[in-house]
Amino acid sequence: MFILCVKTATMPHYFFFKFSIVSTMKNLTQNERQLFILKLLTETDGVLLTEHLAQKFSVTGKTIRQDITKLQQQGLLNRVRGGIEKKCDMNLDFTEIQSQFFREFDKNLANIYVAHVQKNLFTKSNVLIFGSFNIDIALKIVDFPKLGETILSRESNYMIGGKGMNQALAMVANESAVTFVGKIGQDQFYQYIRKYLNSNKLIKDIIFESTESPTGLAIVLVREDGEKEIIVNNGANKKFTLEEIYSIEEEIQQAEFISLQMENNLEATLAIIQIAKKYRRKIVLDPTPFVPEILDILPNIYLLTPNRTEAEQITSIEIKDTESAKRAIEILHIMGVQNVVLTLAEQGAMVSDGKQIKTINGYKAVINDKSGVGDGFNGALLARLVGGDDVFTASDYACAYAALCIERFGASNMPKGHLVQLKFQQAKGIHL
């Protein structure tokens, strides 16, 4: 048995890879088997079938699929129907592997692990966000086009987006690490996405890939007054498999908060909830978009963050004043929700922990773009809850952060959290 220690200049930690010298494929450790899978990929130009790999290593198909999932999450291979294929940009050299023995750990492979795994190994987070991942194409316009009309945009931007990813970016902007689970397509956006994620040191990304559906895409039209119209193709966001969900059970177990929205396929979201319940994790739900099945999962929710419209859809209460808002919150508690943060746009939020209800005033802002403001609110809220704030203090911070979000252009263009102090200073004498 021997241990390889690899140290990089950019990481003050050591990788330890332990390998037992074994005589048969059946006795390989998980690490050894996964490395042999990568070796086999370097020796073929085609597809390696999952069932053939299971036979070769004398393990079950489930075990091989788990190995493939781990390697895929690190960006080391492509998953295709029935098997795997090598990534065209990977150069794996296993010259030191002889006769099914690991006599020496190949330096080239160590470098690949450093480049693709170091961030995920050492990013620690108490929040796991399971949500949508889109490419956003945002266009700033004077007014929305009429039927059959062609208009010109005054400004355009191309960026990462999706409610789940936006929330993760808001957490990062508030200096809080987060684990993000999403799914993308193997399409023209693939390399751009991978490069972007690898550059963000506070996001531990678990990204699954679809060979059949494209990455989610959103066309966002933003009018001069900040109002928006959005067209979304969910793509791979709706293609999670139960196998993929079960493969992240360990990550769910390690988190304190599990944050969800309703932009992924319902089957996958319900599976996440069941695993989170198993380990008694705190589930935070942004009920967007509303679907009737939300009513069935409310007893599992630690914190619900509906806007006015969603609260009305869930409770059947028309919210037109403070009293009706309080009544809606009371009904949400009766339906099983522990904590409620009812967001009220520029008016702020109404917050309840089940014992008391407080009104959090909104902060003044110059409206530029309303897209992504709710995501920014939720990300900032999570960051403060993880930091130890109670739900009322965290909501006040999130309201101030949302006021910053609405002043910039682009849903995922999250402002730095330290700027919240400016909103607090501007509001002195108005409210604390």
N, C-alpha and C positions, 0 to 999 in steps of 0.2 A: 504494500500500500504506500502511496506517496501523495503529497499535497503540493499543489502549485500555487504560488503566491504571485499575483500580478499587481503592480502599483502604477498609477498614472499620475502625471504631473498635475492634472486638473481635479484629482479626487483624492482626498486625504484618508482614504479607506483602502482596505485590501480585499481582493477577491480570493476566496479559497475554494478551489475545486478539488474534490477528493475522489480518487478513483481506485477501485480494487482491481488487482490483476486477476482476471477470471479466465476460465478455459472454455466456456460455452456461452452462446448468445443468450440462453435462457437465464443465466445467472448475472447478467449485466445489471448494474444499478440504473436508476432512472436517468441520471446525468450521462452515463456511458451510452445507454441506448439512444438517447436523443442526439448525442454526438455522432453515433454511427449512422443515424438517419440522415444527418447532414452530410456525412461522408458519402453515403449512397447517392445523394442528390448530385454531388460533384461528378459522379461517374456515369450519369445518364443525361440525355438531352430530352427525355420524355417525362411521362407521368409515372410516379411510383404509386401503386395501388395500396390502399389501406389494408385490404385483406391479405395481400402478399407480404406486407411488412409484419403483420401479426403472425403469420406462419413462420417467417424468417427468424423472428425473435422469440417464438414460442410463448407468446402472450395473447391476451384477449384483444378483440377489436376495440373494446372500450379503452384499454390501456394505451393502445397506439393512438387512438383519437385524442386522448388526454395529452400525450407527448406532442402531437401535432399542434394542438391548441396552444400549448406553452411556447413552442417555437414560433408559431404564427404571431402570437402576441408580442414577441420581440422583433418581429419584422425579418425573420431569418428564412422564411419560405413562403410560397404562395399555395393556398388551399384551392383545389379544384374539385369538380364532382368525382367522388370515389377515390380521391387520393391527393397527392401533393406534387408540386414541381418547384424547381429552384428559382430563386430570384435572379434576374439578369444582372443586377448590380452587385451581387455578392461574389467574392472571390475566395472560396474556401479551399485551402491546401492542406491535405492530411497526409503528407509524405512520411510522417513518423508512425502512422498506424500500420502495424504488421500482423498478419495472421490472426486477426480478431483480438489482438491485445493492444492496450494503450500503454506503449512503452514510454512515450513522451507526449506531453500535451502540446499541441501545435501552437506556435506563437501567433500565427495568423488568425486562428480561431479566437485566441484570447483577445486580440485587438478588436475583433468583431463584437465580442461580448462587452468590452469596454465601451465601444461606440453605441451599442444598441440597448444595453441592459443596465449600465451604471446608474442612470437616472431612476429607473424603476426599482432598483434594489435598495436605494438609500433615500428615497422620498417617502417620508412617513406622514400619514394623514389620518385624521379621525373622521373624515367625511368621504363617502363614496357617492358620486353622482352617476346615476344611470339615466342617460337621456339622449336626445337627438344631436346629431352632428351634421351640419350643412355647410355648403359653400354659399355665401351670400353675395349677390350682385346688387349693390345699392345705388340708386339713381336719385339725385336731387333735382326736382322739377318745380316749375311755377305752379302748375295745377294738373290734376289727373286728366288723362286723355279721354275724350269722348269716343263713342263707338265709331270705329273706322278711322279715327284721327291718328296721325303720326306726329309726335312731338320730339323736341330735343331736350336732353338733360343739361343742367348747368354744372353738374359735378357727378362723378361716378367713383365707385370704390369696389374692390374685389377682396373679400376677406373670409376668414373662418367664421362660422355661425352655428345656429341651432340652439334651442333653449337650454339643453343640457350643457353644451360646451360654453355658452355665454355665461351661465352660472359659475362654471369652473373658472373661467377667466376673471370673473368678478372676485372670486375668492382669492385668486393669485394676486390681483391688483391690491387686495387688502392683506397681502403678505401671509396668506394661509395656504398650506399645502392641501392638495385634494387628489383623490383617485377618481379618474373619469373613465367610464365604460361606454363605448359607442361602437358603431358599425359603419363602415364606409364601403364604397365600391372599388373595384380594381379598374379605375378609369383614368381619364386625363388629369384628374385632380390628385391622384394617389401620391406621387412624389412630392408635390407641394405640401400636402397634409403631413406626410411623414417627416419632412424636414422641419416643418413648423412645430410639431409636437416634440421632436427630439431637442429643439432649442429651448423649450420651456422647462426649467428645472424644478418648478414647484408642482407640476402636473404629472402624476403617475398615470400614464395612459394605458388602458387595456382596450385595444382597438381590434375588433373582429372585421373580417373582410368578406364581402359577397362577390361571387363570380357571376351572379345573374342580375343583380340590381345595381344601379349607379349610386354614387354618393348623393345624399340629399341636397337639393338645390332650392334656393329661395331668391326670387326676384322681388326686391324691396323698392317701392316707389315712395319717396319722401317729399311731401309738399313743403312750400316755404314756411308754413305755420307749424311744421313738425308732424302734421297728420300723415298717416301712412296707409298704403295698400300693399298687401303681400301675397304673392303666388308661390306656393310651396309644392315641390315634388318630394315626398318622403323618401323614396328610393330605399336604400339599405336600412334606414332607420326602422322600417316595419318588417325586417327579415331576420330578427333574432331567433335562434333555435333554442329549445330547452337545454340541449347539450351545452351550448355556449353559456347559458345562464348558470347551470350547475357547475361549470368549470371555474366560476369565480366565487364559489361558496366561501372559500378561505378568506378572500378579500372582504366579503360582506361581514364575516364573523369578526374581523379585526377592526372594523369601523365602529364609531359610536353613532354617527348619523348616516342614514341612507336617504338620499334626496332623489325624488322622482318627479316626472311630469307625465303627460299622457300622449306624447308624440311618437312613442314606440308601439310595437304591436302589443295588444292587451295581454296575450298569453305570456309573453316574456315579463311584463311588468308584474303580473300576478305571481309569477314564480319568484321574482325578486322579493316580493312582500312575504311570501311564505318562508323563504330562507331567513329573512330579517326577523320574522316572528320567532323562528326557531331559536335564535340567539338573543332575543329580546332587545333588538336594536331599535333606535328611535327613527321612525319613518317620517320624513318631511315631504309633503305632497303639494306641488303647484298644480291644481286641477285644470290644466290647460292642454288641449281643448277639452271642454266638458263632454263626457260620455255617460250614459245612464249607469254603467257599471261602477262608477265612482261611489254611488250610494252604498254598494255592498262592501266596500273596503274601508269606509270611514272609521269603523271601530278599531282598525289597526293603526290609525294615524296619530302620531305624537303631535305634529304641528301641520296645520293646513293654512295655505296662503292664497285664498281666492281673491279675485278682484270683485267689484260690485256685481258685474254680470254673472260671473260664475257662482257667487253666493246666492243670487236670486234663482239660478237654475237648480241649484242643489236643494235649497230650502223652500222654494215656491213663495218666498216673501219678497214683495217689491220694496227695495231699499230707496227711500226718498228723503229720510231724515235720520237724526241720531237714534230715535226710539226704534224705528224699523230696523236699523243696522244692528242695534243691541239684540232685538228679537231674533234676527237671523243668526247671530252668534250663539244665542242661547239654544236655538234649535240644533245647530251644528254640534254643540256639546251633548245634547240629548241623543244625537245620532252616533255618538261615540268618540268624537274628536277631543283630544286632551287640551290642546292649545290652538288658538285661532288668531291669525293676523289678517284682518280684512283690509286690503289695500284700496284706497279711495283717491287714486291719482294725485293731483296737486293739493288735495285737501289733507293728505297724509294717510293715516291708518287708524283702525280701531283694533285694539289688542286685548285678548283675554287669556288668562291662564286657568280658567275654570272657577276661580275664586273672585276675581275682580276684573272689570272691563275699564280700560283707559283709552282716551283719545290722544293720538300722537299727531301733532300739527305738521303740515307739510312745510317745506322750505322753499323760499323764493328762488326762481330760476328763469333764465332766458331760454325759451323753448327753441330747440334746433331740430331735434329728431326724437320722436317718441318710441322708436323701435328699440327693443332690448332693455328698456327701462325696468320693466318688471323682473327681468332676468338679473339685472344689476342689483335690484332690491333684494332678491332672494339670495344671491351669492354673498352680498355684504351681511345679510342677516345670519347666514350660516357661519361666516367667518367670526362674527362676534359671539355667537352661541358657543362655538368651539373654544373661543378665548375666555369663556367663563361668564359672559353677561347674562342677565335674566332676559326673558323674552321682551319685556318693556324697554329696557335700555338698548337691547340689540335692535329693536324696531325703530327707535328714534334715530340711531346711527344709520340704519338702512334707508330711512326717509331722506336724510341729508345726502346720502350717497346717491340715491335715485335722482335728486335734484342736480347733481353733477352729471349723471348719465344723460339726462335730457338735453344738456347743453352741448353735447358733441355729436358728430355725425358717424353713424355706423353702429349696428346693434352690438357687435363684439368689441367695440373700441372703448374698453372700460377705463375710466380715470383712476389714477392712483389714490389709494385710500387716505393718504395723509392730507389730501385736499379737503376732506370732510371738515377739518378744523376751520377752514375758511367759511363754510356754511354755518358752523356753530357761532363763529365770531360775528357774522352778518346778522344772525338771529338774536344776539344778546339784547335783552330788554324786551324781546317779543315772546320768546318761550325758551325753556332750557331743555 
